[in-house]
Amino acid sequence: MIETQARVIRVDGPHAWVEPRPHAPCGQCDPETGCRTLAIARLFRNGAGHFRVANPVGAEPGDWVTVAVPEAGLLHGALVVYLAPLAGLIGGAALAAPAGQFASVAAAILGFAAALVWVRRFSRRADAARFTPAIVAKTDRSTALQETPCRSRS
C-alpha cells in the first residue's frame, strides 16, 4: 500500500474529500534550493488539490487521516493510461503503413483517439477497490503535522 496523510475537508456519504499534507520525503532535496519535487508539484497543481476517497472509518471534517491506495492498482492504472494511447498510435500507424504515408498518419491519429476513448471508459468503470484510495486510519493531529526532514544528497 502507498500511504499518505491528509486532512478531511468534507464528508459525502460513504466517501470523504481530503487534502493531502504536502511533503516529499524522497531524498532528492537540494540543501540550497529546497525540495524540487514539491516546487514542481505546486507549479503544476490544478485547483485546490482535494481528492475523493472511500471513508470506511467514519472520519469527520477536520480529522487527520492516513489514506492508502494499493500499489498493484496504481501500477495497473498507470500502465493503462500511458500504454494504451501509445499502443493505439503505433498500432494504427503500423496497420495502415502499406497504404501510404497519409493513411498511416491518419490511422495513427484514429488509433490514438480510440485508445483515449477506451481509457476514459476504463477509468469510469475502474471504481473497484483495487483502484480506489481509501482512508485506512484516523491519525493523531500531532503525528500528522510532524515534518519529515529531507535528507541531503551525500
Residue, then its C-alpha position, 0 to 999 in steps of 0.5 A: m500500500i502507498e500511504t499518505q496523510a491528509r486532512v478531511i475537508r468534507v464528508d459525502g456519504p460513504h466517501a470523504w474529500v481530503e487534502p493531502r499534507p504536502h511533503a516529499p520525503c524522497g531524498q532528492c532535496d537540494p540543501e540550497t534550493g529546497c525540495r524540487t519535487l514539491a516546487i514542481a508539484r505546486l507549479f503544476r497543481n490544478g485547483a485546490g488539490h482535494f481528492r475523493v476517497a472511500n471513508p470506511v472509518g467514519a472520519e469527520p471534517g477536520d480529522w487527520v487521516t492516513v489514506a492508502v491506495p494499493e500499489a498493484g492498482l496504481l501500477h495497473g492504472a498507470l500502465v493503462v493510461y500511458l500504454a494504451p494511447l501509445a499502443g493505439l498510435i503505433g498500432g494504427a500507424a503500423l496497420a495502415a503503413p502499406a497504404g501510404q504515408f497519409a493513411s498511416v498518419a491518419a490511422a495513427i491519429l484514429g488509433f490514438a483517439a480510440a485508445l483515449v476513448w477506451v481509457r476514459r471508459f476504463s477509468r469510469r468503470a475502474d471504481a473497484a477497490r483495487f483502484t480506489p484510495a481509501i482512508v485506512a486510519k484516523t491519525d493523531r493531529s500531532t503525528a500528522l503535522q510532524e515534518t519529515p526532514c529531507r535528507s541531503r544528497s551525500 
